[in-house]
Amino acid sequence: MRCVIARFPFDLTKHGVLDAMKGVKPEPVTGDSVIIGRRHYPIKQVGAVITRQDRRDFSAGEVTRAMTLLGFTCRTPSEAPAPRALTPLETASTLLGTPVRG
């Protein structure tokens, strides 16, 4: 698929993105993210890897649009899954200040 990121045309494929991100450790997600395989990557990190451009050269929206068109799931911070509820044992343990070991 041909897309324009930071005024430069790129021919991206889903397989090409998967290959480019193989072996890349995800940075902590603080904003928009994309799920590639089983990992959540910051959208700017993915854009930098696939375009080989500085992160300041493109917007998160450009990369999000391209990743969505390729079939990847993109999330904004408001769409992040809610943390799971603590069990009664974990709640009691937290209140007592002792960690629960599984």
C-alpha positions as CSV (number, residue, x, y, z in Angstrom):
1,M,0.0,0.0,0.0
2,R,1.3,3.4,-0.9
3,C,1.0,6.1,1.8
4,V,2.6,9.4,2.5
5,I,4.3,10.1,5.8
6,A,6.1,13.4,6.4
7,R,5.6,14.3,2.7
8,F,7.5,11.2,1.5
9,P,5.8,8.3,-0.2
10,F,6.2,4.8,1.2
11,D,5.1,1.4,-0.1
12,L,4.2,-0.4,3.1
13,T,2.9,-4.0,3.5
14,K,1.7,-5.7,6.6
15,H,4.4,-8.3,6.2
16,G,7.0,-5.6,5.7
17,V,6.0,-3.9,8.9
18,L,6.1,-7.2,10.8
19,D,9.6,-7.9,9.5
20,A,10.8,-4.4,10.4
21,M,9.5,-4.6,13.9
22,K,10.8,-8.1,14.5
23,G,13.4,-8.0,17.4
24,V,12.5,-4.4,18.3
25,K,11.9,-4.0,22.0
26,P,8.8,-1.8,22.7
27,E,9.3,1.4,24.6
28,P,6.9,2.3,27.3
29,V,3.5,3.4,25.8
30,T,2.5,6.9,27.0
31,G,0.3,8.0,24.1
32,D,-1.1,6.5,20.9
33,S,0.0,2.8,20.3
34,V,-0.3,0.1,17.8
35,I,-0.5,-3.7,18.4
36,I,2.0,-5.6,16.3
37,G,2.0,-9.3,17.0
38,R,1.4,-9.5,20.7
39,R,3.2,-6.3,21.6
40,H,2.0,-2.8,22.1
41,Y,4.4,-0.2,20.5
42,P,4.2,3.6,20.7
43,I,3.1,4.8,17.3
44,K,6.0,7.2,17.0
45,Q,8.5,4.3,17.6
46,V,6.9,2.3,14.8
47,G,6.9,5.3,12.5
48,A,10.6,5.9,13.2
49,V,11.5,2.2,12.5
50,I,9.5,1.8,9.3
51,T,10.4,5.2,7.7
52,R,13.9,5.6,9.2
53,Q,13.0,9.3,9.9
54,D,13.3,11.3,13.0
55,R,10.1,11.2,15.1
56,R,9.8,15.0,14.9
57,D,9.4,14.7,11.1
58,F,5.9,13.0,11.1
59,S,2.8,13.1,13.2
60,A,1.2,10.2,15.1
61,G,-1.9,10.6,13.0
62,E,0.0,9.9,9.7
63,V,1.4,6.6,11.1
64,T,-1.9,5.7,12.8
65,R,-3.8,6.1,9.5
66,A,-1.2,4.0,7.6
67,M,-1.2,1.2,10.3
68,T,-5.0,1.1,10.4
69,L,-5.2,0.8,6.6
70,L,-2.7,-2.1,6.8
71,G,-4.9,-3.9,9.3
72,F,-3.2,-3.2,12.6
73,T,-5.1,-2.3,15.7
74,C,-4.3,1.2,16.9
75,R,-5.3,2.6,20.3
76,T,-5.4,6.1,21.9
77,P,-4.8,6.5,25.6
78,S,-8.5,6.7,26.3
79,E,-9.0,3.3,24.6
80,A,-6.5,1.6,26.8
81,P,-7.9,-1.4,28.7
82,A,-8.9,-0.7,32.3
83,P,-6.7,-2.3,34.9
84,R,-8.2,-5.5,36.3
85,A,-9.9,-5.5,39.7
86,L,-7.9,-6.8,42.7
87,T,-9.1,-10.0,44.3
88,P,-10.1,-9.8,48.0
89,L,-6.7,-11.4,49.0
90,E,-4.8,-8.8,46.9
91,T,-6.8,-6.0,48.4
92,A,-6.1,-7.2,52.0
93,S,-2.5,-7.7,51.1
94,T,-2.1,-4.2,49.7
95,L,-3.8,-2.7,52.8
96,L,-1.4,-4.6,55.1
97,G,1.6,-3.6,52.9
98,T,2.7,-7.2,52.1
99,P,3.0,-8.5,48.6
100,V,1.0,-11.5,47.5
101,R,3.2,-14.2,45.9
102,G,1.6,-16.6,43.4
